[in-house]
Amino acid sequence: MSESTKYLLSEDRLPKAWYNLNADLPVPAPPPLHPGTGQPIGPDDLAPIFPMAVIAQEVTSERWIEIPEPVREVYRLWRPSPLVRARRLEKALGTPAKIYFKYEGVSPAGSHKPNTSVPQAFYNQQEGVKRLSTETGAGQWGSSLAFAGSLFGLEVEVFMVRISYEQKPYRRALMETYGARCIASPSPLTESGRAILAKDPHSNGSLGIAISEAVEVAASRDDTKYALGSVLNHVCLHQTVIGEEAMLQMEMAGDSPDIVIACTGGGSNFAGLAFPYVREKLKGAKVRVIGVEPASCPTLTKGLYAYDFGDTGKLTPLVKMHTLGATFMPPGSHAGGLRYHGMAPMVSHVKELGLMEARAYHQTECFAAAVQFARSEGIVPAPESSHAVKGAIDEALRCKREGRAETILFNLSGHGHFDMQAYTDFFAGKLRDNTYEQGDLDAALAELPKVG
């Protein structure tokens, strides 16, 4: 198998359980807090917006959580996903490094997001929920939940960040094809949206605003729950099928990674690939784990590790995470799925424990890397995934300079077939490396809640 390009697992080797890093961390992650009392929240606090099965997964310290058979049945539509050796990219770079990527773009929605949308839809349906509300940035999560809702007979309402709503009409069309309703956020349909529009009628929106709208809708209706595509523990948990499969496939290749790389917005695809390798790192494995984020929204590299709200409207519990401030409005970029003010608490905690590295890139250099990758490997990466591509290429070129034959594994978390306007703008020279205003960041951080 050493000369293979693709490493494919049969369906009978699809993981039967998700991995929970909480069970193995040397220091437990700080608990979410109730914004009113400052005390750790309990299941009753989350019950208005999440089903009980999901709440149990959010707080569990069990190492392995069984994947229900109805979920595994749906997973088999595209899982196990392929592991690919990027031999042509290696040759183009002239590097002695070996480059592998786990390709999540083979899912029906074209990204890693159905790994969690499917179980979330299943658990809600099992508890009698009729409707789901959610937010989406670039549209990957919204289309994934729309897909899952269609399989389990749930109505889905998606608040899509306005700048992405306008940039990516085909993502909206995909959501509607699956039967979901897609609404530009901020919208006049919620108190949260109206408050933002009153201040700025032309607001580009943000994931924080869209979350506020979706949570508000869920909390106001007994038949509706909220589904989240990133950040929280249960989402990171569901995504670990990526890393568990990758480990089996790397064994097939007779190899193991020295470096594991994924892009980071809210943290879910990073957690999915990296957390199983963090487990091995805790056991003594010599592996570097790198999260790559946009320089325009540099949560891990510039944010503070502090308790903050997960949404702009301040409706959610307080979680301790790397944050730019709940009111921070990132500048527009084509990597809409990475424009979130905070980072998953578990990912943030891993960073604080020194178990991972973080770096930030501008979007034009990421698109240049994505084009180089596409011209070598044939796959057009999503703008979000281009950050991981850039990180992998940089590490491969470092290996070239140093004459080191290291093994690099990265997560290609989705394809860019719905993002071609971004590539059109790149080739036309219209893409700009938008940077945030330091004054805006300082103002948002000044509003962090006072805890402790």
Summary of the structure (lengths in Angstrom):
residues: 452
radius of gyration: 20.2
end to end distance: 55.3
largest distance: 61.0
contacts: 1750
relative contact order: 0.15
helix: 43%
strand: 18%
